[in-house]
Amino acid sequence: GENVEQHPSTLSVQEGDSAVIKCTYSDSASNYFPWYKQELGKRPQLIIDIRSNVGEKKDQRIAVTLNKTAKHFSLHITETQPEDSAVYFCFTGTYKYIFGTGTRLKVLA
Amino acid sequence: DAGITQSPRHKVTETGTPVTLRCHQTENHRYMYWYRQDPGHGLRLIHYSYGVKDTDKGEVSDGYSVSRSKTEDFLLTLESATSSQTSVYFCAISESGTSPEQYFGPGTRLTVT
């Protein structure tokens, strides 16, 4: 079946540093690539997404890049802050979407 | 947050009993989804609906059934609950195939003893 792999599973960075999380996928028909943030005890929240006809999208301190040839996409967070600490999930597919297993990001003050 | 509610928010039940979880939306979105979230597995799709009375299986559908008789309601039923179904269940909605952004409900924590 289709598969999504997300790395790393945990990531600790100093406040102000950058963080990068990567997902690789197997479904060549995937055309939508969002990232979700989930704080402890809360619901997943969509933070940024990209369509397959775009290589990069930025929204303030976060960005998503897509390499369809290599079948991977990445979340970039710059100037990290303590409130960025959460679990981040990638997500892709066609009608039956698959989530990555998540990255726990800790921003150390 | 989009207009999505889930009920109940917490439930403890015994092995072998039937359980129904409800997802209700006020956004008139066409697609609705049920996921379960377990440590180390992220969120996994159980079933989804692409319209009233139109449903399909996800990757972990065994032991679960769903029904959608109205646009706004999507029910998830565990016919005979097992301890392996202890989890947090999230409902999600999306507007259409061309607007696939999914928005999640607050979740239901189910414990099967």
Interface residues (C-beta under 8 A of the other chain):
Chain A: G1 Q6 Y32 P34 R43 P44 Q45 L46 D49 F89 F91 Y95 K96 Y97 I98 F99 G100 T101 G102
Chain B: D1 Y35 G40 H41 G42 L43 R44 L45 Y48 Y50 D56 G58 E59 F90 G97 P100 E101 Q102 Y103 F104 G105 P106 G107
